[in-house]
């Protein structure tokens, strides 16, 4: 079991949703945090809450697609806490609509936020992580990184890219004793669908009760402590995954009904 007490962690996309819940859950377990998000007021509110609970946290306001912000995160972890043990790449964005109706920039923006930003932050973090205590990289992907769905083709592609990268990186970093965990959430109670970059249409999916961001955070921290490689913190997400594994053709027919 990995002891989180005293660990040094970075959490991106920490102003709301899963990122905010993860920051609070890690702080509750005794981690020292560097948190980043674009919305300064929301980030300050999170910092005040963690500090009031006795935690240690340093905010960085900015966009993780900015190389200077990524460098500032790493420098802050090193200067404030003396290193880095846990890197959580949670910041992400989405878009909805048929591929044929999409602006070509949509795919590029999604890849920049959901793929290039996290991998470049990992690149910068590796020197600190190599010197860390039981270091781990946590990439928050999506159930759509395991099976693509209509109206989310480019988003699915960005999460598939992160998924494949994470699996390859895990084997490369074994020699450095750095773990890689991929979290594949399903439907979660967050502001995600309110902040997509483009929405030109959406399918009429069957309704499922979403899980809370706090539930995803608890399951993720449990997976960090247990050195898990991958989790799907949503019951219907696991059903979705196994149907696709057992019969991709059946899943194609199901998905076609909503496209």
QUIQUISUL-V87411 format. One line per field, one symbol per residue. ss: DSSP state (H for helix, E for strand, - for the rest). phi: phi as a letter, one per 40 degrees, with the letter a starting at -180 (. if undefined). psi: psi as a letter, one per 30 degrees, with the letter a starting at -180 (. if undefined). A space follows every 50 residues. Layout:
BEGIN
ss: ???
phi: ???
psi: ???
END
This chain:
BEGIN
ss: -------EEEEE----HHHHHHHHHHHH---EEEEEE--HHHHHHHHHHH HH---EEEEEE-----HHHHHHHHHHHHHHH----EEEE------E--HH H--HHHHHHHHHHHHHHHHHHHHHHHHHHH-----EEEEE--HHH----- --HHHHHHHHHHHHHHHHHHHH-HHH--EEEEE----EE--HHH----E- ----------EEHHHHHHHHHHHHH----EE---HHHHHHHHHHHH-HHH HHHHHH---
phi: .cccdgcbbbbcgccafccccccccccccgccbbbbaccccccccccccc cccgcbabcbcibcccdcccccdcccccccbgiabbbbcbdaababicdc cccdcdccccccccbcccccccdccddccccccfcabbbccadccbacbc gbcccdccccccccdccccdcccdccfbcbbbbbcbcbcacdccbccaab iacccccbccccccccccccccccccfccaabcadccccdccccccadcc cdcccccbb
psi: kkjfkflkkkklhgflbeeeeeeeeeeeggkkkkkklejeeeeeeeeeee efgglkkkkjklkffjeeeeeeeeeeeeeefgakfkjjjfkllllklkef fkkffeeeeeeeefeeeeeeeeeefeeeefgljhlkkjjjblffffklll gheeeeeeeeeeeeeeeeeeeegefghklkkkkilbkkiageffglfkjf lklilkkkjllleeeeeeeeeeeeeghlfkljhkefeeeeeeeeeeieee eeeeeffg.
END
